[in-house]
Each structure stands twice: as structure tokens, then as C-alpha cells.
Amino acid sequence: MNILIVHAHPEPQSLNGALKDFAVRHLEAAGHAVQVSDLYAMQWKPSLDVHDSLDGAAGERFDASAGSRLAYDSGRQSADIALEQEKLRWADTVILQFPLWWFSMPAILKGWVDRVYANGFAYGVGEHSDQRWGNRYGEGNLAGKRAMLMVTTGGWESHYSARGINGPIDDLLFPIQHGILFYPGFEVLPPFVVYRTGKVDEIKFAELCAQLAQRLDTLASTAPIAFRAQNAGDYAIPALTLREELAPGLTGFAAHRAT
């Protein structure tokens, strides 16, 4: 299997960095091909701007979507963007690994998404009609691939429970898992989340590595999160609202997971 790890932590000697190193060793020992995009080590440029196209703005002013589409279609994207897109095409499974900072991913990883997910590559694909609304949410250019989040956080697991003060971890990760991964077609596996990072000693680290190894060994067989596909009949098109008879009385993120 070809596996891409997109890693976003500034300290190689952190727990997050140590888990990334373990994952690479374990996957390679199992015979997988692994590439790592270490965003801080790469000094990744996080801001999407006019310089992402080798030809500058597509019109009189910079339009992020139009400029992205023109650069993608014409093969005139910045070289760093095109290289990351090639890694995504190569990968069978993608792992986004990051610390949970202020209830989301670090800015450098969001910037990777902003720039690499070009119009024509990750969005803006497929027909828009009364029957379909583009190839997305279960379809798209990344369909057939799998993805998983590896997340570290200093908070307790109870803080991210159903009634925890921080909100349920599944809700916090929904915009990433459903929006960033499922949208362009990935099958999204349940996340691997490490809590109370400041309390991890050698014994706990060994336990975490054993748990992570089990998850890595089952990347191909683990059942993905049952997000509802957009064009499979669950949503009214073009309103894109869940049909009344499905998940009655349920609203919010949970309604978009099939039971």
C-alpha cells in the first residue's frame, strides 16, 4: 500500500513527532511504501495567494477560485502545490497528523489544504444538474482512497466526551473528516486520538505505539465512518438538505452519518 503522512508539528522531538516516526518505521517494516510531507520541515507556505499561479492573477483582480482553476487546468501551478497533488494521486491512504490547537488543525496544515485542494482537483468537479450536484461527498478525484486523522491533544478524554466541556471529539473533527476528507471522495476511517499528551511517560508511550500499530495494520480493513453520500438519494437536490424521512428529529452533524 502507498501511504502519505501529512505531518504538522513544529517540534520533531515532540510526542506527535515520535508517533510519526514510529508510524513510518512500522509501516515500512510491514512492506508499505511511505512518503511524509513534514510541513514545518518543508517550510510550507500556508497562504493561498496570487503567487500560487505561475502566471499571476487570472483577471484584473485576484480571484482564488478562478485563479486556482486556470493554473490547475493549464499546468501552471506553483511547483510545491503540484508535487503535493502528485503525492495524493500516488497514495492509497492518507494520514493527516497534527496537534489539536484551538479546537482545530494548525494553520500550516489548513494552508496545505487551501493550496493543494485546487479548483478542478479537489472541488469544482462533475456535473451540476437536478440529479447531481458535482462529484463530492463520497465521490470526486480522491474516491477509492482512504484517510485517517492522527491527533494529539493535552486535554482529558472526558473533556471531549458527549457531555464534556470541549464538546464531543467527533463534532470537533467533523469539519475536517466530513468537509476536508469525505468531500473530495476519501473513505474516512475513525480517528486515532491521543489525550493528555503532557502525561505520557515511557510506559504510556509503549502502550500508544501498540495501539497505533494495530490501527496501522488494519488501515485496509477498518470500516469507514458511515457518512451519507451526496448523490445516492439521501439529499434533495439542489437544496442539498437531508430528506425528511431520514433521521427524523435529528439535526446537526450526527444527521449526516447513516445509522
C-alpha positions as a printed Julia matrix, in Angstrom:
259×3 Matrix{Float64}:
   0.0    0.0     0.0
   1.16   3.56   -0.71
   0.72   5.75    2.35
   1.16   9.51    2.62
   1.54  11.11    6.05
   0.98  14.87    6.1
   2.58  15.92    9.38
   2.07  19.29   11.05
   4.02  19.72   14.28
   6.92  22.16   14.69
   8.96  20.03   17.13
  10.46  16.75   15.84
  11.11  15.57   19.41
   7.5   16.06   20.5
   5.17  13.17   21.25
   3.47  13.9    17.95
   6.81  13.69   16.15
   7.73  10.45   17.93
   4.43   8.87   16.91
   5.04   9.93   13.31
   8.48   8.31   13.37
   7.03   5.13   14.85
   4.3    5.05   12.21
   6.84   5.36    9.39
   9.03   2.58   10.8
   6.08   0.29   11.44
   4.5    0.79    8.03
   7.77   0.34    6.15
   8.56  -2.8     8.15
   5.18  -4.16    7.07
   6.11  -3.63    3.42
   4.23  -0.42    2.7
   5.66   2.48    0.71
   5.58   5.66    2.79
   6.01   9.33    1.95
   5.95  12.09    4.56
   5.1   15.72    3.93
   6.57  17.29    7.08
   5.11  20.76    6.64
   7.24  22.61    9.18
  10.43  20.94    7.96
   9.42  21.83    4.39
   8.76  25.44    5.47
   5.44  25.1     3.71
   3.9   28.39    2.56
   0.42  28.38    4.16
  -1.19  31.36    2.47
  -3.16  30.91   -0.75
  -2.45  33.94   -2.93
  -1.76  35.15   -6.45
   1.71  33.61   -6.42
   0.24  30.1    -6.44
  -0.15  30.51  -10.19
   2.99  30.9   -12.3
   1.01  33.34  -14.47
  -0.32  35.54  -11.67
  -3.95  36.63  -11.45
  -6.45  35.18  -13.91
  -8.14  38.57  -14.37
  -7.87  42.19  -13.31
  -8.04  41.15   -9.67
  -7.09  38.01   -7.77
  -9.93  35.5    -7.57
  -8.86  32.49   -5.52
 -11.22  30.01   -7.18
 -10.84  31.21  -10.76
  -7.07  31.58  -10.43
  -6.76  28.12   -8.93
  -8.79  26.57  -11.76
  -6.84  28.29  -14.51
  -3.49  27.33  -13.0
  -4.6   23.74  -12.46
  -6.09  23.26  -15.93
  -3.11  24.85  -17.68
  -0.44  23.07  -15.64
   0.81  26.4   -14.32
   0.51  25.83  -10.57
   3.31  26.58   -8.16
   5.67  23.58   -8.09
   5.09  22.84   -4.4
   1.34  22.54   -4.96
   1.71  20.25   -7.96
   4.1   17.98   -6.04
   1.67  17.53   -3.15
  -1.14  16.75   -5.59
   1.05  14.05   -7.15
   1.6   12.56   -3.7
  -2.17  12.44   -3.19
  -2.65  10.71   -6.54
   0.06   8.2    -5.6
  -1.32   7.41   -2.15
  -3.82   4.67   -1.38
  -4.2    6.01    2.16
  -3.55   9.48    3.54
  -2.92  10.23    7.21
  -3.25  13.81    8.43
  -1.31  14.07   11.68
  -1.44  17.15   13.88
  -1.9   18.5    17.41
  -5.35  19.86   18.19
  -4.72  23.59   18.56
  -7.66  25.81   19.48
 -10.17  23.12   18.51
  -8.79  22.62   15.0
  -5.68  21.88   12.97
  -2.58  24.12   12.97
  -2.66  26.97   10.45
   0.13  25.42    8.37
  -1.97  22.31    7.73
  -5.05  24.36    6.89
  -2.83  26.25    4.46
  -1.76  22.97    2.89
  -5.42  22.17    2.28
  -6.19  25.67    0.99
  -3.44  25.49   -1.62
  -3.28  21.81   -2.59
  -7.05  21.33   -2.87
  -7.19  23.27   -6.12
 -10.32  24.01   -8.12
 -10.51  21.13  -10.59
  -8.51  18.82   -8.36
 -10.44  18.57   -5.08
 -13.52  20.68   -5.84
 -15.38  22.05   -8.81
 -15.61  18.64  -10.49
 -18.6   16.85  -12.03
 -21.92  17.96  -13.47
 -24.39  20.18  -11.63
 -27.99  19.31  -12.53
 -31.32  18.37  -10.99
 -29.96  14.87  -10.32
 -26.38  15.6    -9.25
 -24.54  18.48   -7.63
 -20.99  17.79   -8.62
 -18.77  14.86   -7.71
 -18.27  15.38   -3.99
 -19.18  13.96   -0.57
 -18.37  10.36   -1.39
 -17.34  10.99   -4.99
 -14.58  13.02   -6.6
 -10.99  12.75   -7.74
  -9.86  11.14   -4.48
 -12.58   8.48   -4.39
 -11.28   4.97   -3.81
  -8.66   6.19   -1.34
  -8.77   6.04    2.45
  -7.85   8.67    5.0
  -7.39   8.87    8.77
  -6.59  11.57   11.3
  -3.87  11.12   13.93
  -4.49  13.78   16.57
  -2.77  14.65   19.84
  -4.3   16.9    22.49
  -3.42  17.93   26.0
  -6.99  17.65   27.26
  -8.5   14.67   29.02
 -10.63  12.23   27.05
 -13.58  13.14   29.3
 -13.22  16.78   28.22
 -14.07  15.64   24.68
 -16.84  13.22   25.61
 -20.54  13.56   24.72
 -21.11  15.91   27.68
 -17.55  17.18   28.02
 -16.78  20.88   28.28
 -14.87  20.96   24.98
 -17.6   19.24   23.01
 -17.54  15.72   21.56
 -14.34  14.96   19.67
 -16.38  13.67   16.71
 -18.08  17.06   16.44
 -14.79  18.97   16.62
 -13.27  16.8    13.91
 -16.39  16.76   11.7
 -15.36  19.74    9.52
 -12.03  18.01    8.81
 -13.29  14.47    8.4
 -16.51  15.24    6.52
 -15.54  18.51    4.85
 -11.85  18.14    4.0
 -11.63  14.36    3.55
 -15.07  12.99    2.6
 -15.86  15.97    0.32
 -13.26  15.07   -2.36
 -14.06  11.36   -2.08
 -11.96   9.75    0.65
 -13.35   6.92    2.73
 -12.69   8.28    6.21
 -11.56   5.93    8.97
 -12.24   6.62   12.65
  -9.51   8.9    14.03
  -6.61   7.88   16.24
  -6.68  10.39   19.1
  -4.16  10.68   21.94
  -5.28  12.59   25.04
  -3.31  14.11   27.96
  -0.08  14.35   25.98
   1.72  16.0    28.87
   1.26  12.88   30.99
   2.75  10.36   28.55
   5.75   8.54   30.05
   7.76   5.65   28.57
   5.23   3.05   29.66
   2.31   5.03   28.24
   4.23   5.71   25.03
   4.78   1.97   24.52
   1.04   1.41   25.02
   0.22   4.13   22.49
   2.6    2.62   19.95
   0.95  -0.78   20.35
  -2.48   0.8    19.84
  -1.25   2.76   16.84
   0.35  -0.34   15.34
  -3.0   -2.11   15.48
  -4.69   0.79   13.69
  -1.97   0.92   11.04
  -2.17  -2.82   10.46
  -5.89  -2.54    9.75
  -5.92   0.53    7.5
  -7.26  -1.54    4.62
  -9.91  -3.4     6.59
 -11.3   -0.93    9.13
 -14.86   0.13    8.34
 -15.02   3.82    7.39
 -17.27   6.35    9.1
 -20.72   5.99    7.55
 -21.09   9.47    6.12
 -24.02   9.83    3.74
 -23.11  10.15    0.06
 -24.46  13.3    -1.54
 -25.73  11.84   -4.81
 -27.07   8.5    -3.54
 -30.59   9.71   -2.8
 -30.36  10.84    0.82
 -30.34  14.55   -0.07
 -32.78  16.67   -2.02
 -31.01  18.31   -4.94
 -30.29  21.17   -5.44
 -31.25  22.21   -1.89
 -28.86  19.55   -0.5
 -30.92  19.04    2.61
 -31.42  15.61    4.15
 -34.74  14.08    3.1
 -37.49  14.43    5.72
 -37.96  10.69    6.23
 -34.29  10.14    7.12
 -33.04  10.59   10.7
 -36.37  12.17   11.83
 -35.9   14.73   14.58
 -32.13  14.62   14.28
 -30.2   17.73   13.27
 -26.6   18.82   13.22
 -23.54  16.75   12.37
 -25.0   13.44   13.51
 -27.74  13.55   10.87
 -25.13  13.17    8.15
 -24.0    9.79    9.39
 -26.1    6.81    8.34
 -27.28   4.59   11.18
